[in-house]
Every structure is written in C-alpha cells, then in structure tokens.
Amino acid sequence: MTVYSVTPMQMPTDQAVIKPKEDVAILLAQAGITPLYYSRYVSWNDDNWASQIKGMLATVVAGDVVIYQTPTYAAPEVEAMIISQTHEQGAKIIGFVHDVEYLRYPQSYNREEGVAFLNSFDALMINTKQMRDQVVDSGVTVPIVEVGPWGYVQPFPKRRPQFSKDIHYAGNLVEWKAGFLQNLPADLHVLLYGSADGDDNLGFDLAPGVERMGSYSQEKLAMALDHGFGLIWDCSSNDEYNPYALINMPHKFSLYMSLGLPVIANANSAIGTFVQANGVGIVVNTMAELAERMAALDEDEYNAIADRVAVMSDLVRTGRHLQLGALNAVLTVNNVVPF
C-alpha cells in the first residue's frame, strides 16, 4: 500500500491561502507519504483537463490511499473527478478539510451540495471537534478523524520570546474580522500587521493603543514576533464575533506557536479550548477582560507559559498532529482501529 497526498499548485499571493497546503504536502512527505500535484487552474472546459487528472493519479493502484486537501477552489467537476477516478482505480480517498465553505459562508455555498461532496470521500480529516460536530449535524456520515493544530514549516530558527505586554495581530484586516481594533481599551498596546484584502486603507479607525506596522513578508514578520503575545480574534466593529472563527483551527495559531509566542484567544472558541487545555496562552471573553488580565500579568507567569509553548512549538514545526491524524485516517479507511 502506498499513501499519497494530492495538493493543488497555484499562483503566489500575500494572503495565507497557499502556505497551509504546501506545508501539509511537505510534512506528510516527511512521514513517508508521497506528494502528487496538479494545477489549481486546470479548467473543466479544457479538452485536456481529464487527461491531466488521470496523469496525476497514474501511479495510484488498488489498495492505495489518497489524502486530498480541500477546498481547492478548482471547478467542482475537477474535484469530483479526482475522487471518482481514485475510486475507479480501486483506491480509498481521504478528504483533509481545511475549511467547510457552507459553514464559513452559508449565504454563498449550498449546504446540500457541500454535504454530498464531503460524503463522497471514504473518510475526512478535520482539525477541531467543534467543526466535526457541526459537519456531522449537517448530514455528513463518513468517518471523521480530528487532527488538531496545523503543522507549520518555519525556516526561522526557534527562539525564546522576551517578556512583554505587547500584543501582535497579523492577518487580513477586513472590518468583519478586525473591526474590533477601533474599540480596544486604551491600555492595550497592539502591533498590527497586514492589510484589508490587499488594501492598506482599512476603512475604519484604530484605537489609540494600536500601532500600524504595515504588511510584512513572512521572514520580516518572523523577526518581529519575538516578544509578548500573538492575538487570535475575529470580531467586527460592532463586537460581533465571527461564528465560523469559533469552530475552526486558525492557521495563525500555528504561526505564533512556530515562533514560540504565547497567544491570546477567545474563551468560547475551539482554539481557546485548545489553548486553555495546553496552557499555551491566555483566554478571555472580551477585550476589556484582556486589559485586566494583562495588567495583572508578571514576568514569572509569562515565562511559565513560554515554557509550555516551547514544547508545542516543536510539535507544530514538525507537523506531529498532522502526521498522526493522517496515520489514523489511513487506518480508519482500512478498517483498523486508530490510535
């Protein structure tokens, strides 16, 4: 039996949409899983598109297992053929679900079609229990393996962060995700990295304690995140927390962990539950509560958290959660009780 991972290739972008899939392929390859690649832009109305898919899967034979990263945002016909062709060749296919689009954008994606697509796999890999539960509630019936945090290929050397009450916030700064930054308590100091869908004009004001740093390359950002905390928070200017952000496993968490940086997360979220269970940061319900919590923080407490983050950092950098999840999924589709 050979296990393969299928990863789409796509054009570079400053948004964090390529790196998670590339890192999955790299970290699974380090565990002995053979990577296969196809163009994310393969077109279903191109006369040659079907032969491209068949060529990519040419080495897959009966008894093999394919791990397919989804969504790819390729045409539905392309994704459907990858699944059906894998089955036609006698292999099993596992869907590694990065995001569930009908939960993430319910106004734009058809739930029934999304459920049918997920049920066309032999098993699924999903990062959090909370997302798994919602997927099951929506009608998905195939076996699901919970994976945990994203692995993160981090070329920057591991280091010990310095004690500070500074808070780093990196990501897409659109209003519905980052609008809360205009309402922060004055005594919170936030260093802000990124843009709003590539636009430096955010469209909303920032609280006095927020310092705009601009858009940083991955290398420059890694150098900057050497002290204080990394913030994981998705909330509008009306203090409406993004419902999907309460159930997913943010890739931003693994960025912070890969650099040894303690995090701050919403106590009611899936990532907040993970942070609290593993002691790798601070969980709060509101920014006002965070201001009180930061005021009481001392260097000894910070260093105790950083010690636990150092252990998690090794696991994230080597992709151990991902690799174990993949192994359990392969065992599951072969009717072997997973670990």
matplotlib code that plots the C-alpha trace (Angstrom):
import matplotlib.pyplot as plt

x = [0.0, 1.2, -0.2, -0.3, -1.2, -2.8, -2.0, -3.1, -0.4, -1.5, -0.1, 1.7, -0.2, 0.4, -2.7, -2.3, -4.0, -1.1, 1.2, -1.1, -1.5, 2.2, 3.2, 0.8, 2.5, 5.9, 5.2, 3.3, 6.2, 8.5, 6.2, 6.6, 3.5, 4.1, 3.1, 1.2, 0.5, -2.0, -2.7, -5.4, -6.3, -7.0, -10.2, -13.0, -13.9, -10.4, -10.3, -7.2, -8.3, -9.5, -6.2, -4.3, -6.1, -5.6, -1.9, -1.5, -3.2, -1.4, 0.6, -2.3, -3.4, -5.9, -5.3, -3.6, -4.8, -5.0, -5.2, -6.8, -6.7, -9.9, -11.3, -9.0, -11.5, -11.0, -14.1, -16.4, -16.1, -12.3, -12.6, -15.4, -13.2, -10.3, -12.5, -14.2, -11.0, -9.3, -12.3, -12.2, -8.6, -9.5, -8.0, -9.5, -9.6, -9.5, -10.6, -8.4, -10.8, -9.1, -12.4, -16.1, -17.3, -21.0, -20.4, -18.0, -20.1, -23.6, -25.1, -22.7, -22.4, -25.1, -25.3, -26.7, -24.1, -21.3, -22.5, -22.8, -19.2, -17.8, -19.8, -18.1, -14.9, -14.1, -13.1, -12.4, -9.7, -10.9, -9.0, -11.4, -14.1, -16.4, -16.2, -16.6, -19.8, -21.3, -20.4, -22.0, -25.1, -25.4, -25.6, -22.0, -21.9, -18.4, -15.8, -14.0, -10.6, -9.8, -6.4, -5.6, -3.3, -1.8, 1.8, 3.9, 7.1, 9.2, 12.6, 13.3, 15.2, 13.4, 14.0, 12.8, 10.4, 11.0, 8.6, 6.4, 2.7, 2.8, 0.2, 0.9, -2.0, -1.3, -3.7, -6.4, -7.7, -11.1, -13.7, -15.7, -12.5, -10.6, -13.1, -12.8, -9.4, -11.2, -12.8, -9.8, -9.2, -6.6, -4.1, -3.7, -0.8, -1.3, 1.2, -0.8, 0.5, -1.3, -3.9, -7.6, -7.7, -4.6, -5.8, -3.8, -6.9, -8.8, -12.0, -12.2, -10.3, -7.9, -7.9, -5.0, -3.1, -2.9, 0.3, 0.1, 3.2, 2.1, 2.3, 5.3, 6.9, 6.9, 10.6, 10.2, 7.2, 9.0, 11.8, 9.2, 7.3, 9.9, 8.2, 4.8, 1.8, 0.1, -3.6, -6.2, -9.5, -12.1, -14.6, -16.3, -16.5, -20.0, -18.4, -20.0, -17.6, -17.4, -19.3, -17.0, -14.0, -15.4, -15.2, -12.2, -8.5, -6.8, -3.5, -2.4, -2.2, 0.5, 2.4, 2.6, 3.5, 6.2, 7.9, 7.5, 5.0, 2.2, -1.3, -4.5, -7.7, -11.5, -12.5, -15.6, -13.8, -12.3, -8.8, -9.5, -10.4, -7.1, -5.0, -6.5, -6.1, -2.5, -1.6, 0.0, -1.6, -4.4, -8.1, -10.7, -14.2, -13.8, -11.1, -12.0, -11.3, -8.0, -6.9, -7.5, -5.7, -2.7, -2.5, -2.0, 0.5, 4.1, 7.3, 7.2, 3.7, 4.8, 7.9, 5.8, 3.5, 6.5, 7.9, 4.8, 4.7, 8.3, 7.0, 4.0, 6.3, 8.3, 5.1, 3.8, 7.2, 7.4, 3.7, 3.2, -0.5, -1.0, 1.1, -0.7, -4.0, -3.1, -2.0, -5.3, -7.2, -5.4, -6.0, -9.7, -10.3, -8.6, -11.0, -8.2, -8.9, -6.9, -4.7]
y = [0.0, 3.5, 6.6, 9.8, 13.4, 15.5, 19.2, 21.9, 24.3, 27.9, 31.4, 33.2, 35.6, 37.7, 36.1, 33.0, 30.6, 28.7, 28.0, 25.7, 23.3, 23.5, 22.7, 19.8, 18.2, 18.8, 17.5, 14.4, 13.7, 13.7, 10.9, 8.8, 10.0, 10.6, 14.0, 14.5, 17.9, 19.3, 22.8, 24.6, 26.3, 23.2, 24.0, 21.6, 23.1, 22.4, 19.3, 18.1, 18.6, 15.0, 13.6, 15.9, 14.4, 10.8, 11.5, 12.9, 9.8, 7.3, 5.6, 5.0, 1.4, -0.8, -0.8, 2.6, 5.6, 9.2, 12.2, 15.1, 18.7, 20.6, 23.1, 23.9, 26.3, 24.5, 23.8, 21.3, 19.0, 18.8, 17.9, 15.4, 13.6, 13.3, 11.5, 9.3, 8.5, 7.4, 5.1, 3.8, 2.8, 0.8, 3.2, 5.0, 8.7, 10.8, 14.5, 16.7, 19.6, 22.9, 24.8, 23.9, 26.6, 26.1, 26.7, 29.6, 31.4, 30.0, 32.7, 31.8, 28.0, 25.3, 23.2, 20.1, 20.2, 20.6, 17.7, 15.5, 16.4, 15.5, 12.3, 11.2, 10.6, 7.5, 9.5, 13.0, 14.8, 17.8, 20.0, 20.6, 18.7, 21.7, 21.7, 18.0, 18.2, 20.8, 18.8, 15.7, 17.7, 18.9, 15.4, 14.1, 10.4, 9.2, 8.6, 11.7, 11.9, 15.0, 16.4, 19.4, 22.3, 22.9, 22.0, 25.0, 24.8, 27.6, 28.3, 30.9, 29.4, 28.6, 31.1, 32.2, 35.2, 38.1, 39.1, 42.0, 43.0, 44.0, 42.1, 41.2, 40.9, 39.6, 38.8, 40.0, 43.3, 43.5, 45.1, 42.0, 40.3, 43.2, 46.0, 45.4, 47.1, 50.5, 49.7, 48.4, 49.6, 52.4, 50.5, 47.6, 48.0, 46.2, 45.9, 45.5, 43.7, 43.2, 44.8, 44.6, 42.1, 43.8, 47.3, 49.4, 51.6, 49.7, 51.7, 52.1, 54.0, 52.3, 52.7, 54.9, 51.8, 50.2, 50.8, 50.1, 48.3, 47.6, 44.4, 42.2, 39.4, 36.0, 36.5, 40.0, 39.0, 36.1, 38.6, 41.0, 38.3, 37.9, 39.2, 39.5, 37.7, 36.8, 37.6, 35.3, 37.3, 37.7, 40.3, 43.2, 46.9, 46.0, 43.4, 40.6, 37.6, 35.6, 32.4, 30.3, 31.6, 29.9, 26.4, 26.4, 25.9, 29.1, 28.8, 32.0, 29.9, 27.7, 30.7, 32.0, 28.6, 28.0, 31.1, 30.2, 33.1, 32.7, 33.5, 35.2, 33.6, 33.8, 31.5, 30.3, 29.2, 25.9, 27.4, 28.9, 25.5, 24.1, 27.0, 26.6, 22.8, 23.1, 26.2, 28.0, 31.4, 33.5, 33.0, 35.8, 36.6, 40.3, 42.9, 44.6, 41.4, 41.1, 44.6, 43.5, 40.2, 41.9, 44.4, 41.6, 39.6, 39.4, 38.0, 34.7, 33.9, 34.8, 32.6, 29.6, 30.0, 30.3, 27.1, 25.2, 27.0, 25.7, 22.1, 22.9, 24.7, 21.6, 19.6, 22.3, 22.8, 19.0, 18.6, 15.8, 16.5, 16.4, 13.2, 11.3, 12.5, 11.2, 7.8, 7.5, 8.3, 5.7, 3.1, 4.1, 3.6, 0.3, -0.7, -0.8, 0.9, 4.1, 5.3]
z = [0.0, -0.9, 0.6, -1.5, -0.8, -3.5, -3.4, -5.9, -7.2, -7.5, -8.0, -5.2, -3.0, 0.1, 1.7, 3.8, 1.3, -0.2, 2.7, 4.7, 1.7, 0.8, 4.4, 4.5, 1.5, 2.9, 6.4, 5.1, 2.8, 5.8, 7.2, 4.1, 2.2, -1.5, -2.8, -6.0, -7.6, -10.1, -11.3, -9.3, -12.5, -14.6, -16.4, -16.8, -20.2, -21.5, -23.7, -21.9, -18.3, -17.7, -19.0, -16.7, -13.7, -14.9, -15.4, -11.9, -10.5, -12.9, -10.2, -7.8, -7.8, -5.9, -2.2, -2.1, -0.1, -1.3, 1.0, -0.8, 0.5, 0.1, -0.7, -3.7, -5.4, -8.6, -10.7, -8.9, -11.9, -11.4, -7.7, -8.4, -11.0, -8.6, -6.2, -8.7, -10.6, -7.3, -6.6, -10.2, -9.7, -6.6, -4.0, -1.0, -0.7, 2.5, 2.4, 4.5, 5.1, 5.5, 5.6, 5.3, 3.0, 3.6, 7.2, 6.6, 4.0, 4.3, 2.0, -0.8, -0.7, -1.0, 2.1, 0.4, -2.3, 0.3, 2.4, -0.7, -1.6, 1.8, 1.9, -1.4, 0.5, 2.4, 5.5, 6.5, 8.5, 10.3, 12.8, 15.6, 17.5, 17.2, 13.4, 13.3, 15.3, 13.0, 9.9, 11.4, 12.4, 8.8, 7.5, 6.9, 7.7, 6.7, 9.4, 10.7, 12.3, 14.4, 13.7, 15.9, 15.0, 11.6, 11.1, 10.2, 8.2, 9.8, 8.3, 11.0, 14.0, 17.1, 19.9, 23.4, 23.3, 25.6, 28.3, 27.2, 27.4, 23.7, 21.6, 17.9, 15.5, 12.0, 9.2, 6.9, 8.4, 6.8, 9.1, 9.8, 11.1, 12.6, 13.2, 17.0, 16.8, 16.9, 20.2, 22.2, 25.8, 25.8, 27.9, 25.4, 23.0, 19.8, 16.9, 13.7, 10.6, 7.3, 5.0, 4.2, 1.3, 0.0, 0.5, 3.0, 3.6, 6.3, 6.2, 9.9, 12.6, 15.1, 18.9, 20.3, 21.5, 18.1, 16.2, 12.4, 11.2, 7.6, 5.5, 6.3, 4.4, 6.2, 7.0, 8.4, 10.4, 12.0, 13.1, 14.6, 16.6, 19.3, 22.4, 24.1, 22.7, 19.4, 19.2, 17.7, 17.4, 14.7, 15.6, 13.8, 15.0, 16.4, 18.7, 16.6, 16.8, 13.6, 14.2, 12.0, 13.9, 17.0, 15.5, 13.2, 13.9, 12.8, 10.8, 12.7, 15.9, 14.3, 13.0, 16.6, 18.0, 15.4, 16.7, 20.4, 21.0, 23.7, 22.3, 23.4, 22.2, 22.7, 25.7, 23.8, 20.7, 19.6, 19.6, 23.1, 24.4, 23.0, 24.4, 27.8, 27.8, 26.9, 28.9, 25.9, 26.3, 27.8, 27.1, 27.7, 26.8, 25.9, 25.2, 28.5, 30.3, 28.5, 29.7, 33.3, 32.7, 31.1, 33.9, 36.4, 34.3, 35.6, 34.1, 36.1, 34.7, 31.2, 31.4, 32.7, 29.6, 27.3, 28.7, 27.6, 24.2, 23.6, 23.8, 21.5, 19.1, 18.4, 17.7, 15.3, 13.5, 12.8, 12.0, 14.5, 15.0, 11.2, 10.7, 13.5, 12.1, 8.7, 10.1, 12.0, 8.9, 6.8, 9.5, 9.6, 5.8, 6.1, 8.9, 11.6, 14.9, 15.0, 17.8]

ax = plt.figure().add_subplot(projection="3d")
ax.plot(x, y, z, "-o")
ax.set_aspect("equal")
plt.show()
